[in-house]
């Protein structure tokens, strides 16, 4: 089967893929030179799996990111000005849906292929995307495949994070006879603990820092804020009478809680999705480059901040945009100079 050919290819149409196509169009890349490959084009996991989760990001940050893509975002944001206060946090589905609408408006004329990527093949002139219905050749390939929750080798039934973050779904798979152990006390872990508390389920929270919770207001770069900070303070105040806090550094206490637990939840971050058969060992966190003419962005390949000798992963609409605006000029310059 002959290959279709484009200059730029995007694999994955979640938040980072959506922002990427907006950036390319805003930088005057012709839509006819871009192809996007995604298995559903439904907006990514923030719509399909985690939509009900309350974001910890105030609306003004998302609005700031999307205003950069005027005129495509103008009417969409204007319509929301009377519905969402800038200081308000919203369910992540709201953020994801707005990003999707702006991206679809910007990407009119861009080729969109609803199919599954099987493998990627490097060539002298770029990359070949082998998908379920054929193949596509691109000169420069961007991977934005999203990710999935990290797991631990625990010998207990695991409750998927997508279920644990949805109180009604969680209530369908646990009972008051259960005792659930939650690994991780960041934003999503705290939300899980709140859901278990509301359902009357005994829970153990395992933390991997010197304190159970770190707060943004106390200077922690990736600390808790908004709703999760309020919940964490209630836990510390003893309001969650069926919740126990245990340090990962206390193996005896942790072992005891594991012997009592009937199920577990992992909330220790996300890892990149499938590698499509390519070698990503040389991924450059600063430039986004994986291999020549191959770049990764978003949840699977996030930007990082080095602060006081520590490495922090930046995951939000605004941080994804900042990653793109930092890396894309050099990527596009390379593409132009090699034409």
Order of alpha helices (4+ residues) and beta strands (2+ residues): beta-alpha-beta-alpha-beta-alpha-alpha-beta-alpha-beta-beta-beta-beta-beta-beta-alpha-alpha-beta-alpha-beta-alpha-beta-alpha-beta-beta-beta-beta-beta-beta-alpha
